[in-house]
Amino acid sequence: MDFQAFVDNIDMMTCVMSVEMKEDGNYGDIRIVAGNKAYVQSIETAWDGPQLMSTKFVPNSKYQNYFPTDLNFETVCYRAAVEKVPIHTYVHPDRFDFWFDLYLLPLLNEGNMYYCTYSQVVTQKADTKKMSNLDQETASAVLNTVIKLSNTANFKETLNAVIKDIREICGAYSCCILGVNHQEGSCKVLAEDRENKDEMLTMRSILNQYPNFYNEIVSKWDETIGGSNCLITKNDSDLGYVKEKHPLWYQTLVDHDVKSIVLFPMRFDNETLGYIWATNFNTENADQIKSAMELTTFFVTSTVANVQLIKRLKVMSSVDMLTGVLNRNEMNERVNRIVSGEDTVNNLGIVFADINGLKRVNDSLGHFAGDQLLKRAAEILKEIFRRCDIYRAGGDEFMVIIPDTNEEELKKLCNKVKSSSLGFGFACFATGSCYMHDSQEIRKAMHTADERMYIDKAQFYEEHPEYKR
């Protein structure tokens, strides 16, 4: 068949792909046999579309001449050329900032060489209608997941319910949502579900077995995915790709009897928040599983990103950024909750702590040194009052709320604070405390403790007038 003449009659960017089948039933090289003018121009002419590894089109060359090995690409070519299945898919490979609307049609084979057409439309913006173009059963399953994600009152329970749905959609043995923190070089299980609930081996236990799991395994997943939007391995041949790209991960998969895996990165705003993966899934439904996982991952990622953003905003609104203790706004909120009875605290202790000599440090050593002194003071208070809430009431003044205490313990804690070294020679703590059985009298206790602290401070400057500010 004259493939060049065939594709020259098609306006859409189109090429013919060949898949070589070996005697052992595995496929070999996948090549771009011929391309029409629009397709060749997309490679050789500068344009606003994807930039490939080579800018010279050579007929019958391996596809890896233009972009790295991609198992998903090989799968759709194999299905169309060898299995004679017409394919339409809508994808966004991470290596390109473009969406690809792909159409593959089977052609007649010649001996052990199988062929298909490969046509594409490339756009920078996603078409949501095409993203949601799923069969009824898959769409129903994804919709069920999305509805559950809308209930974030108990985020942990929601993710556990969602990951169970994903496992059932995939017909998988196990399924997991793994969160990652690339700055800290760590990962943790956000949700997990297994077919055999009695099985002791879980992803959490695997993380315990491999303390360097992030550095040795997870940190190389993006490279293993190779610029595609996911990794799907359905058989030993596909796992051979993993063996070549990531030998250590391959060995852990073999050790845990993993025969197939689908791995989707959770990417949001150019940041990988984690991964969703399923093992030993129903490989006969790989296409439907990929479509369902792709859309589900999109919604799960958006939800996780929103929850993380809310947590960060909450931290920013409640934590003093310099010292890391709670701020005055959070202190006032806590006091209001205690007074209203919403927050019940019995046998309450209040401690106010101020830094004697901070102004001298600022004047003689600079405000950076003063900031370091404040941080040091906060660290000492956190070490002494481990089970208590510590607040920066303002300036160099801290307040501590101590629940379930007594006057003797309160006195010991204050003495410990006063004997602590702040590391700047003359700088030291001034403290004042008050114990009160009725927590609703907390404002009275705060006033008393604050007065006692200022008495302690005045005594210090009376004894050391050279440090008076």
Secondary structure by P-SEA (a helix, b strand, c coil): caaaaaaaacccbbbbbbbbbcccccccccccccccaaaaaaccccccccccccccccccccccccccccaaaaaaaaaacccbbbbbbbbbbcccccccbbbbbbccccccbbbbbbbbcccccccccccccccaaaaaaaaaaaaaaaccccaaaaaaaaaaaaaaaacccbbbbbbbbcccccccccccccccccccccaaaaaaaccccccccccccccccccccccccccaaaaaaaaaacaaaaaaaaaaccccbbbbbbccccccccccccccccccaaaaaaaaaaaaaaaaaaaaaaaaaaaaaaaaaccccccccccaaaaaaaaaaaaaccccccbbbbbbbbbcaaaaaaaaccaaaaaaaaaaaaaaaaaaaccbbbbcccccbbbbbbccccaaaaaaaaaaaaacccccccbbbbbcccccccccaaaaaaaaaaaaaaaaaaaaaaacccccc
